[in-house]
Amino acid sequence: MESQNTNPKNSEAASAENANATVEIPESQLASVTAERDRLVKEMAELEKRLLYSRAEFDNARRRAERERFDYVQFAAMDMVKDILPILDDFERALKVETADRKYAKGVELIYQRMSDTLKKLGLEPIETVDKPFDPNLHQAVERVETDEAEDQTILGEFQRGYNFKGKLLRPAMVKVAVKP
């Protein structure tokens, strides 16, 4: 059985020997190892930087894809609603026509109301025009009427109703605008 060396003088001698061993490394080898370490540290920093940029680009692409998907879902019905607007216009014109058959007129009115309510649930919003100031972003001036009875640039009448769809302009209103003589 071997006995363990517990002599403090022997352990100090071993430590001194190990210290001398590290000092005995040639300076050229030490410079080479230091340069290699510095190069690796710099390379690691560059790789970490590239990783952060890649993560940021990925997050931006993911957010952009989510936003585009959300917009697509939000406004997918926009084209369909735009195609239905002429039918809604026809119903509005039909309601303005006098007819002797009251039941027929009531039926047309009910169909119009049901269609209008359904489109409102989808996000269709009519633009109010009469007696409002003319706004070229919402209205299309079809006729200009010189008059002293209304303020300048006030809408006197509506030829075709305009609509917003979920806050975006779907179709501008065609209007008659007052102009000072």
Backbone as ProteinMPNN parsed JSONL, in Angstrom:
{"seq_chain_A": "MESQNTNPKNSEAASAENANATVEIPESQLASVTAERDRLVKEMAELEKRLLYSRAEFDNARRRAERERFDYVQFAAMDMVKDILPILDDFERALKVETADRKYAKGVELIYQRMSDTLKKLGLEPIETVDKPFDPNLHQAVERVETDEAEDQTILGEFQRGYNFKGKLLRPAMVKVAVKP", "coords_chain_A": {"N_chain_A": [[0.824, -1.166, 0.0], [0.481, 2.186, -0.843], [1.741, 5.071, 0.663], [0.286, 8.171, 1.356], [1.565, 11.312, 0.413], [1.918, 13.702, 2.659], [3.465, 15.75, 3.303], [4.091, 19.091, 3.628], [6.225, 20.439, 2.48], [6.885, 18.925, 0.262], [4.618, 19.282, -1.389], [4.785, 21.999, -1.906], [7.06, 22.096, -3.395], [6.243, 20.721, -5.662], [4.351, 22.509, -6.672], [5.985, 24.683, -7.271], [7.51, 23.521, -9.255], [5.548, 23.13, -11.224], [4.941, 25.81, -11.786], [7.323, 26.703, -12.825], [7.309, 25.195, -15.111], [5.354, 26.351, -16.713], [6.5, 28.79, -17.206], [8.581, 28.11, -18.75], [7.668, 27.944, -21.347], [8.233, 28.83, -24.663], [8.544, 32.204, -25.832], [7.667, 32.81, -28.414], [5.855, 30.783, -28.947], [3.947, 31.347, -27.029], [3.072, 33.857, -27.916], [1.943, 33.093, -30.319], [-0.162, 31.43, -29.469], [-1.645, 33.297, -28.017], [-2.353, 35.068, -30.052], [-3.915, 33.372, -31.579], [-5.974, 32.879, -29.748], [-7.046, 35.49, -29.511], [-7.922, 35.849, -32.145], [-9.912, 33.859, -32.267], [-11.689, 34.805, -30.297], [-12.497, 37.188, -31.49], [-13.696, 36.173, -33.791], [-15.767, 34.706, -32.616], [-17.263, 36.794, -31.498], [-18.073, 38.074, -33.841], [-19.644, 36.038, -34.979], [-21.665, 35.873, -33.023], [-22.784, 38.387, -33.359], [-23.753, 38.189, -36.005], [-25.607, 36.162, -35.566], [-27.459, 37.488, -33.901], [-28.383, 39.467, -35.711], [-29.537, 37.779, -37.623], [-31.578, 36.582, -36.121], [-33.125, 38.881, -35.578], [-33.879, 39.624, -38.187], [-35.414, 37.382, -38.857], [-37.476, 37.578, -36.935], [-38.634, 40.011, -37.764], [-39.51, 39.282, -40.346], [-41.356, 37.31, -39.674], [-43.24, 38.82, -38.2], [-44.072, 40.573, -40.231], [-45.236, 38.758, -42.032], [-47.341, 37.818, -40.439], [-48.81, 40.21, -40.158], [-49.491, 40.707, -42.851], [-51.066, 38.45, -43.346], [-53.139, 38.942, -41.519], [-54.164, 41.351, -42.596], [-55.005, 40.378, -45.073], [-57.048, 38.598, -44.327], [-58.737, 40.426, -43.048], [-59.481, 42.13, -45.167], [-60.375, 40.501, -47.188], [-62.957, 40.186, -48.056], [-63.427, 42.535, -49.322], [-63.281, 42.963, -52.174], [-65.454, 41.41, -53.029], [-67.581, 42.729, -51.768], [-67.374, 45.188, -53.037], [-68.141, 44.469, -55.615], [-70.812, 43.945, -55.153], [-71.941, 46.385, -54.564], [-73.159, 47.865, -56.825], [-75.582, 46.475, -57.043], [-76.765, 47.053, -54.614], [-77.068, 49.796, -55.031], [-78.966, 49.684, -57.098], [-81.161, 48.678, -55.69], [-81.623, 50.865, -53.978], [-82.413, 52.795, -55.86], [-84.715, 51.537, -56.797], [-86.31, 51.674, -54.541], [-86.956, 54.355, -54.499], [-88.772, 54.691, -56.519], [-92.171, 55.201, -57.228], [-94.841, 52.996, -56.623], [-97.838, 51.143, -57.264], [-98.363, 48.757, -56.105], [-98.194, 47.959, -52.958], [-97.329, 45.824, -51.368], [-95.325, 44.673, -52.918], [-93.457, 46.759, -52.964], [-92.839, 46.835, -50.26], [-91.627, 44.326, -49.978], [-89.321, 44.654, -51.587], [-88.102, 46.643, -50.095], [-87.582, 45.242, -47.706], [-85.77, 43.279, -48.599], [-83.68, 44.941, -49.441], [-83.01, 46.121, -46.969], [-82.17, 43.886, -45.493], [-79.961, 43.039, -46.999], [-78.35, 45.307, -46.789], [-77.891, 45.37, -44.0], [-76.443, 42.986, -43.683], [-74.135, 43.554, -45.179], [-73.161, 45.647, -43.655], [-72.444, 44.287, -41.336], [-70.257, 42.938, -42.299], [-68.507, 45.014, -42.555], [-69.015, 47.272, -44.071], [-69.503, 50.714, -44.471], [-71.617, 53.423, -44.878], [-70.965, 56.619, -46.392], [-71.666, 59.701, -45.072], [-73.141, 62.498, -46.634], [-74.839, 64.748, -47.546], [-75.286, 68.174, -46.875], [-72.826, 68.329, -45.691], [-69.371, 69.389, -45.5], [-67.481, 69.539, -48.543], [-65.178, 67.009, -49.275], [-62.413, 66.108, -50.947], [-61.144, 63.689, -50.612], [-63.069, 61.892, -49.909], [-65.27, 62.375, -51.472], [-66.595, 62.718, -54.803], [-66.856, 65.275, -56.947], [-69.455, 65.768, -59.061], [-71.151, 67.582, -60.069], [-71.258, 71.119, -60.041], [-72.821, 73.729, -58.421], [-73.808, 77.028, -58.66], [-74.718, 79.034, -56.031], [-76.359, 81.073, -53.548], [-77.608, 80.188, -51.381], [-76.444, 78.202, -49.854], [-73.467, 77.413, -48.006], [-70.152, 77.921, -49.323], [-68.609, 75.206, -51.01], [-70.202, 73.218, -49.889], [-72.009, 70.189, -49.706], [-74.741, 69.587, -51.747], [-76.364, 67.616, -52.8], [-76.661, 64.07, -53.491], [-75.526, 61.839, -55.893], [-74.621, 59.25, -56.145], [-74.13, 56.964, -53.593], [-71.371, 56.877, -51.361], [-68.894, 54.655, -49.932], [-67.155, 53.323, -47.084], [-64.94, 50.698, -46.208], [-64.359, 48.887, -43.505], [-63.016, 51.103, -42.434], [-61.444, 51.945, -44.568], [-61.471, 53.716, -47.657], [-63.812, 52.645, -49.939], [-65.451, 53.293, -52.091], [-65.802, 56.457, -53.524], [-68.226, 59.042, -52.819], [-70.517, 60.277, -55.204], [-71.24, 63.529, -55.809], [-73.17, 66.645, -55.621], [-72.029, 69.912, -55.535], [-72.059, 72.995, -53.768], [-71.233, 76.251, -54.902], [-69.965, 79.457, -54.486], [-71.26, 82.296, -56.218]], "CA_chain_A": [[0.0, 0.0, 0.0], [1.287, 3.387, -0.911], [1.374, 6.084, 1.641], [0.074, 9.471, 0.739], [2.557, 12.285, 0.807], [1.256, 14.835, 3.296], [4.508, 16.688, 3.673], [3.858, 20.372, 2.971], [7.388, 20.845, 1.7], [6.818, 18.235, -1.019], [3.569, 19.884, -2.214], [5.295, 23.297, -2.342], [8.047, 21.822, -4.433], [5.487, 20.354, -6.861], [3.754, 23.75, -7.173], [7.072, 25.46, -7.854], [7.876, 22.848, -10.49], [4.499, 23.444, -12.204], [5.096, 27.217, -12.143], [8.49, 26.783, -13.702], [6.97, 24.55, -16.369], [4.632, 27.313, -17.537], [7.424, 29.856, -17.554], [9.529, 27.592, -19.72], [7.089, 27.982, -22.697], [8.919, 29.864, -25.439], [7.758, 33.415, -26.063], [7.061, 32.747, -29.742], [4.697, 29.895, -28.838], [2.977, 32.098, -26.239], [2.516, 34.879, -28.798], [1.121, 32.381, -31.289], [-1.383, 30.99, -28.772], [-2.391, 34.523, -27.696], [-2.927, 35.559, -31.305], [-4.99, 32.431, -31.932], [-7.072, 33.151, -28.814], [-7.645, 36.761, -29.909], [-8.657, 35.616, -33.397], [-11.113, 33.091, -31.944], [-12.598, 35.701, -29.571], [-13.047, 38.105, -32.483], [-14.581, 35.371, -34.635], [-16.945, 34.394, -31.818], [-18.035, 38.028, -31.403], [-18.683, 38.276, -35.154], [-20.71, 35.041, -35.115], [-22.765, 36.288, -32.145], [-23.411, 39.543, -34.009], [-24.521, 37.66, -37.141], [-26.749, 35.429, -35.013], [-28.445, 38.478, -33.463], [-28.988, 40.036, -36.909], [-30.397, 36.756, -38.222], [-32.78, 36.484, -35.285], [-33.922, 40.092, -35.788], [-34.474, 39.51, -39.516], [-36.448, 36.357, -38.784], [-38.609, 38.144, -36.197], [-39.282, 40.991, -38.64], [-40.21, 38.554, -41.408], [-42.511, 36.648, -39.052], [-44.241, 39.863, -37.909], [-44.598, 41.056, -41.506], [-46.124, 37.71, -42.549], [-48.553, 37.84, -39.619], [-49.559, 41.423, -40.503], [-50.062, 40.492, -44.177], [-52.137, 37.465, -43.197], [-54.233, 39.636, -40.842], [-54.755, 42.269, -43.569], [-55.696, 39.576, -46.076], [-58.295, 38.121, -43.731], [-59.587, 41.595, -42.794], [-59.97, 42.76, -46.379], [-60.65, 39.497, -48.206], [-64.311, 40.389, -48.557], [-63.523, 43.867, -49.92], [-63.597, 42.876, -53.6], [-66.811, 40.9, -53.175], [-68.494, 43.801, -51.378], [-67.311, 46.2, -54.099], [-68.943, 43.955, -56.725], [-72.226, 43.944, -54.748], [-72.42, 47.765, -54.434], [-74.134, 48.258, -57.849], [-76.867, 45.859, -56.714], [-77.29, 47.877, -53.527], [-77.507, 51.035, -55.682], [-80.221, 49.391, -57.811], [-82.217, 48.599, -54.681], [-81.921, 52.231, -53.535], [-83.198, 53.434, -56.926], [-86.028, 50.887, -56.828], [-87.088, 52.172, -53.404], [-87.382, 55.732, -54.782], [-89.82, 54.658, -57.532], [-93.527, 55.006, -56.702], [-95.531, 51.842, -57.191], [-99.2, 50.951, -56.74], [-98.362, 47.516, -55.323], [-97.525, 48.248, -51.695], [-96.668, 44.605, -50.887], [-94.103, 44.549, -53.711], [-92.531, 47.781, -52.464], [-92.409, 46.399, -48.923], [-90.705, 43.212, -50.195], [-88.052, 45.224, -52.07], [-87.504, 47.335, -48.955], [-87.068, 44.233, -46.772], [-84.571, 42.682, -49.2], [-82.649, 45.97, -49.362], [-82.6, 46.271, -45.568], [-81.424, 42.674, -45.106], [-78.668, 43.078, -47.68], [-77.602, 46.407, -46.188], [-77.463, 44.931, -42.662], [-75.404, 41.959, -43.852], [-72.906, 44.22, -45.61], [-72.663, 46.411, -42.506], [-71.783, 43.323, -40.45], [-68.954, 42.629, -42.91], [-67.624, 46.166, -42.385], [-69.374, 48.349, -44.986], [-70.002, 51.905, -43.776], [-71.964, 54.475, -45.835], [-70.395, 57.94, -46.129], [-72.682, 60.753, -44.997], [-72.712, 63.553, -47.556], [-75.688, 65.934, -47.685], [-75.041, 69.274, -45.932], [-71.472, 68.195, -45.14], [-68.38, 70.055, -46.363], [-66.894, 68.697, -49.583], [-63.843, 66.482, -48.986], [-62.003, 65.376, -52.153], [-60.69, 62.333, -50.257], [-64.248, 61.047, -49.717], [-66.328, 62.719, -52.419], [-66.249, 63.047, -56.186], [-67.78, 66.322, -57.387], [-69.962, 65.502, -60.393], [-71.802, 68.812, -60.497], [-71.034, 72.299, -59.202], [-73.972, 74.602, -58.567], [-73.622, 78.359, -58.08], [-75.865, 79.385, -55.198], [-76.121, 81.856, -52.338], [-78.411, 79.559, -50.323], [-75.614, 77.292, -49.053], [-72.065, 77.819, -47.875], [-69.257, 77.473, -50.375], [-68.06, 73.853, -50.879], [-71.109, 72.357, -49.134], [-72.648, 69.202, -50.574], [-76.181, 69.829, -51.869], [-77.063, 66.378, -53.124], [-75.843, 62.869, -53.717], [-75.937, 61.062, -57.06], [-74.324, 57.85, -55.821], [-73.607, 56.876, -52.234], [-70.004, 56.4, -51.182], [-68.762, 53.7, -48.826], [-65.892, 52.89, -46.497], [-64.956, 49.289, -45.8], [-63.484, 48.732, -42.341], [-62.207, 52.297, -42.266], [-60.763, 52.324, -45.81], [-62.392, 54.156, -48.694], [-64.121, 51.625, -50.939], [-65.938, 54.019, -53.261], [-66.159, 57.834, -53.148], [-69.595, 59.452, -53.12], [-70.667, 61.224, -56.314], [-72.063, 64.562, -55.178], [-73.389, 67.977, -56.186], [-71.378, 70.813, -54.579], [-72.396, 74.42, -53.851], [-70.127, 77.147, -55.174], [-70.383, 80.864, -54.43], [-71.185, 82.943, -57.541]], "C_chain_A": [[0.873, 1.235, 0.0], [0.835, 4.367, 0.131], [1.255, 7.409, 0.92], [1.086, 10.454, 1.293], [1.823, 13.502, 1.354], [2.262, 15.871, 3.733], [4.273, 17.994, 2.911], [5.04, 20.809, 2.122], [7.351, 20.182, 0.327], [5.76, 18.868, -1.93], [4.007, 21.256, -2.705], [6.285, 23.098, -3.484], [7.334, 21.482, -5.74], [4.863, 21.591, -7.482], [4.81, 24.595, -7.858], [7.494, 24.857, -9.182], [6.862, 23.153, -11.577], [4.613, 24.893, -12.674], [6.27, 27.383, -13.091], [8.175, 26.195, -15.068], [6.231, 25.52, -17.278], [5.536, 28.442, -17.979], [8.358, 29.395, -18.669], [8.968, 27.571, -21.139], [7.787, 29.105, -23.453], [7.968, 31.016, -25.759], [7.062, 33.378, -27.418], [5.806, 31.875, -29.711], [3.589, 30.616, -28.068], [2.31, 33.169, -27.104], [1.578, 34.259, -29.819], [-0.215, 31.969, -30.667], [-2.258, 32.208, -28.443], [-3.066, 35.082, -28.947], [-4.106, 34.682, -31.738], [-6.209, 32.673, -31.051], [-7.795, 34.441, -29.206], [-8.462, 36.614, -31.191], [-9.963, 34.88, -33.133], [-12.144, 33.943, -31.196], [-13.282, 36.648, -30.551], [-14.045, 37.375, -33.386], [-15.875, 35.037, -33.907], [-17.848, 35.631, -31.695], [-18.764, 38.3, -32.725], [-19.843, 37.298, -35.373], [-21.912, 35.385, -34.238], [-23.531, 37.456, -32.762], [-24.275, 39.082, -35.18], [-25.745, 36.893, -36.672], [-27.844, 36.398, -34.563], [-29.149, 39.119, -34.66], [-29.949, 39.035, -37.562], [-31.686, 36.592, -37.43], [-33.695, 37.683, -35.501], [-34.609, 40.048, -37.153], [-35.601, 38.494, -39.523], [-37.682, 36.89, -38.065], [-39.361, 39.167, -37.046], [-40.076, 40.31, -39.753], [-41.456, 37.869, -40.861], [-43.621, 37.665, -38.771], [-44.889, 40.376, -39.193], [-45.577, 40.036, -42.097], [-47.425, 37.669, -41.753], [-49.431, 39.042, -39.969], [-50.224, 41.265, -41.879], [-51.215, 39.496, -44.127], [-53.365, 38.111, -42.549], [-54.945, 40.576, -41.819], [-55.537, 41.499, -44.631], [-57.038, 39.103, -45.544], [-59.261, 39.285, -43.531], [-60.238, 42.106, -44.072], [-60.239, 41.777, -47.516], [-62.013, 39.72, -48.842], [-64.462, 41.705, -49.315], [-63.916, 43.821, -51.4], [-65.029, 42.387, -53.828], [-67.831, 41.999, -52.856], [-68.519, 44.88, -52.46], [-68.145, 45.767, -55.304], [-70.44, 43.983, -56.414], [-72.796, 45.364, -54.68], [-73.377, 48.202, -55.549], [-75.529, 47.66, -57.595], [-77.543, 46.651, -55.599], [-77.803, 49.212, -54.078], [-78.84, 50.825, -56.411], [-81.384, 49.292, -56.836], [-82.606, 49.993, -54.19], [-82.744, 52.973, -54.581], [-84.603, 52.838, -56.981], [-86.908, 51.387, -55.685], [-87.616, 53.585, -53.649], [-88.534, 55.789, -55.786], [-91.165, 54.399, -56.855], [-94.168, 53.82, -57.406], [-96.9, 51.695, -56.529], [-99.251, 49.721, -55.845], [-97.527, 47.72, -54.059], [-96.777, 47.022, -51.152], [-95.34, 44.39, -51.618], [-93.043, 45.524, -53.198], [-91.985, 47.384, -51.094], [-91.403, 45.253, -49.045], [-89.336, 43.704, -50.656], [-87.344, 45.913, -50.911], [-86.905, 46.356, -47.949], [-85.788, 43.587, -47.303], [-83.404, 43.666, -49.116], [-82.111, 46.085, -47.942], [-81.762, 45.077, -45.11], [-80.03, 42.68, -45.725], [-77.779, 44.164, -47.057], [-77.07, 46.016, -44.806], [-76.335, 43.908, -42.746], [-74.074, 42.6, -44.255], [-72.308, 45.068, -44.487], [-71.95, 45.497, -41.519], [-70.401, 42.954, -40.982], [-67.979, 43.792, -42.787], [-67.914, 47.327, -43.319], [-69.995, 49.507, -44.207], [-70.346, 52.965, -44.819], [-71.344, 55.809, -45.414], [-71.532, 58.953, -46.151], [-72.216, 61.93, -45.851], [-73.531, 64.832, -47.474], [-75.473, 66.893, -46.519], [-73.701, 69.159, -45.216], [-70.509, 68.977, -46.04], [-67.765, 69.058, -47.346], [-65.471, 68.302, -49.194], [-63.405, 65.654, -50.196], [-61.466, 63.974, -51.862], [-61.862, 61.367, -50.119], [-65.304, 61.234, -50.797], [-65.758, 62.989, -53.807], [-67.297, 64.046, -56.663], [-68.173, 66.056, -58.836], [-70.592, 66.767, -60.96], [-71.482, 69.924, -59.503], [-72.164, 73.273, -59.489], [-73.666, 75.933, -57.896], [-74.883, 78.729, -57.318], [-75.414, 80.218, -54.014], [-76.811, 81.217, -51.134], [-77.602, 78.639, -49.424], [-74.189, 77.834, -49.002], [-71.25, 77.242, -49.021], [-68.684, 76.094, -50.023], [-68.886, 72.948, -49.958], [-71.799, 71.415, -50.116], [-74.159, 69.426, -50.546], [-76.951, 68.541, -52.113], [-76.093, 65.258, -53.431], [-76.395, 62.114, -54.919], [-75.718, 59.564, -56.817], [-73.635, 57.822, -54.464], [-72.178, 56.337, -52.245], [-69.924, 55.508, -49.958], [-67.316, 53.555, -48.38], [-66.041, 51.421, -46.159], [-63.905, 49.11, -44.723], [-62.501, 49.889, -42.224], [-61.446, 52.746, -43.506], [-61.806, 52.702, -46.855], [-62.565, 53.063, -49.733], [-64.57, 52.286, -52.242], [-66.3, 55.437, -52.824], [-67.614, 58.131, -53.535], [-69.585, 60.439, -54.276], [-71.676, 62.269, -55.858], [-72.179, 65.829, -56.022], [-72.91, 68.968, -55.136], [-71.796, 72.257, -54.847], [-71.128, 75.241, -54.039], [-70.686, 78.569, -55.111], [-70.26, 81.508, -55.814], [-70.144, 84.049, -57.585]], "O_chain_A": [[1.861, 1.328, 0.729], [-0.354, 4.461, 0.434], [2.017, 7.72, 0.004], [1.421, 10.431, 2.477], [1.185, 14.241, 0.605], [1.916, 16.789, 4.476], [4.258, 17.997, 1.68], [4.847, 21.498, 1.12], [7.739, 20.796, -0.667], [5.987, 18.98, -3.134], [3.643, 21.651, -3.813], [6.313, 23.882, -4.433], [7.77, 21.905, -6.811], [4.844, 21.715, -8.706], [4.555, 25.166, -8.918], [7.801, 25.582, -10.128], [7.237, 23.408, -12.721], [4.399, 25.171, -13.854], [6.189, 28.139, -14.058], [8.716, 26.647, -16.076], [6.452, 25.518, -18.489], [5.332, 28.997, -19.058], [8.863, 30.211, -19.441], [9.696, 27.22, -22.068], [7.916, 30.214, -22.935], [6.764, 30.828, -25.931], [5.946, 33.884, -27.539], [4.812, 32.186, -30.367], [2.416, 30.504, -28.425], [1.096, 33.357, -27.022], [0.539, 34.832, -30.145], [-1.27, 32.142, -31.277], [-3.48, 32.147, -28.58], [-4.217, 35.515, -28.899], [-5.138, 35.172, -32.195], [-7.341, 32.675, -31.535], [-9.026, 34.477, -29.229], [-9.551, 37.176, -31.313], [-11.001, 35.225, -33.699], [-13.344, 33.813, -31.438], [-14.487, 36.885, -30.462], [-15.11, 37.905, -33.703], [-16.954, 35.075, -34.499], [-19.07, 35.514, -31.782], [-19.927, 38.706, -32.728], [-20.894, 37.678, -35.888], [-23.055, 35.209, -34.661], [-24.759, 37.511, -32.701], [-25.408, 39.538, -35.33], [-26.802, 36.961, -37.299], [-29.025, 36.158, -34.814], [-30.367, 39.299, -34.64], [-31.039, 39.404, -37.999], [-32.765, 36.477, -38.011], [-34.911, 37.522, -35.599], [-35.785, 40.394, -37.267], [-36.641, 38.729, -40.138], [-38.806, 36.685, -38.524], [-40.592, 39.187, -37.046], [-41.193, 40.723, -40.063], [-42.497, 37.854, -41.518], [-44.791, 37.415, -39.063], [-46.1, 40.588, -39.244], [-46.632, 40.414, -42.607], [-48.499, 37.503, -42.332], [-50.651, 38.914, -40.067], [-51.383, 41.642, -42.055], [-52.23, 39.687, -44.797], [-54.494, 37.864, -42.971], [-56.174, 40.604, -41.872], [-56.615, 41.928, -45.04], [-58.052, 39.197, -46.236], [-60.455, 39.161, -43.805], [-61.413, 42.473, -44.068], [-60.321, 42.178, -48.677], [-62.197, 39.471, -50.033], [-65.518, 41.965, -49.891], [-64.795, 44.569, -51.826], [-65.73, 42.886, -54.708], [-68.814, 42.177, -53.575], [-69.58, 45.426, -52.763], [-68.786, 46.599, -55.946], [-71.254, 44.038, -57.336], [-74.014, 45.534, -54.733], [-74.359, 48.877, -55.237], [-76.539, 48.291, -57.908], [-78.75, 46.887, -55.64], [-78.846, 49.704, -53.647], [-79.729, 51.674, -56.351], [-82.479, 49.773, -57.127], [-83.79, 50.275, -54.006], [-83.673, 53.701, -54.234], [-85.576, 53.563, -57.19], [-88.122, 51.508, -55.847], [-88.625, 53.972, -53.061], [-89.203, 56.816, -55.899], [-91.29, 53.503, -56.02], [-94.053, 53.66, -58.622], [-97.087, 52.078, -55.375], [-100.078, 49.642, -54.936], [-96.298, 47.659, -54.099], [-95.714, 47.163, -50.547], [-94.351, 43.977, -51.012], [-91.881, 45.159, -53.022], [-90.803, 47.579, -50.81], [-90.427, 45.21, -48.296], [-88.308, 43.228, -50.173], [-86.129, 45.788, -50.759], [-85.835, 46.614, -47.399], [-84.837, 43.372, -46.552], [-82.285, 43.288, -48.769], [-80.899, 46.141, -47.735], [-80.759, 45.248, -44.417], [-79.042, 42.368, -45.06], [-76.589, 43.943, -46.831], [-75.918, 46.305, -44.484], [-75.383, 43.961, -41.967], [-73.018, 42.236, -43.736], [-71.088, 45.191, -44.381], [-70.949, 45.897, -40.924], [-69.483, 42.688, -40.207], [-66.768, 43.601, -42.898], [-67.139, 48.282, -43.364], [-70.895, 49.309, -43.39], [-69.468, 53.378, -45.576], [-71.214, 56.092, -44.223], [-72.269, 59.05, -47.132], [-71.049, 62.318, -45.803], [-72.955, 65.912, -47.343], [-75.476, 66.499, -45.353], [-73.48, 69.845, -44.218], [-70.805, 69.202, -47.214], [-67.558, 67.89, -47.019], [-64.659, 69.153, -48.829], [-63.978, 64.593, -50.444], [-61.348, 63.158, -52.777], [-61.674, 60.153, -50.203], [-66.139, 60.355, -51.013], [-64.616, 63.421, -53.965], [-68.477, 63.715, -56.771], [-67.331, 66.11, -59.733], [-70.572, 66.999, -62.169], [-71.441, 69.704, -58.292], [-72.437, 73.605, -60.643], [-73.311, 75.977, -56.719], [-75.979, 78.738, -57.878], [-74.286, 80.109, -53.535], [-76.618, 81.654, -50.0], [-78.046, 78.326, -48.319], [-73.775, 78.617, -49.858], [-71.603, 76.22, -49.609], [-68.319, 75.846, -48.874], [-68.353, 72.034, -49.329], [-72.131, 71.812, -51.233], [-74.779, 69.454, -49.482], [-78.089, 68.407, -51.662], [-74.892, 65.462, -53.605], [-77.581, 61.786, -54.966], [-76.522, 58.728, -57.229], [-72.681, 58.562, -54.22], [-71.833, 55.459, -53.035], [-70.765, 55.583, -49.062], [-66.384, 53.65, -49.179], [-67.139, 50.953, -45.858], [-62.706, 49.174, -44.994], [-61.316, 49.693, -41.954], [-60.855, 53.826, -43.5], [-62.876, 52.099, -46.934], [-61.594, 52.606, -50.336], [-64.144, 51.909, -53.334], [-67.032, 55.607, -51.85], [-68.152, 57.535, -54.468], [-68.743, 61.335, -54.325], [-72.824, 61.944, -55.556], [-71.429, 66.057, -56.971], [-73.323, 68.892, -53.978], [-71.876, 72.69, -55.997], [-70.094, 74.972, -53.427], [-71.768, 78.837, -55.634], [-69.267, 81.291, -56.509], [-69.963, 84.685, -58.623]]}, "name": "protein", "num_of_chains": 1, "seq": "MESQNTNPKNSEAASAENANATVEIPESQLASVTAERDRLVKEMAELEKRLLYSRAEFDNARRRAERERFDYVQFAAMDMVKDILPILDDFERALKVETADRKYAKGVELIYQRMSDTLKKLGLEPIETVDKPFDPNLHQAVERVETDEAEDQTILGEFQRGYNFKGKLLRPAMVKVAVKP"}
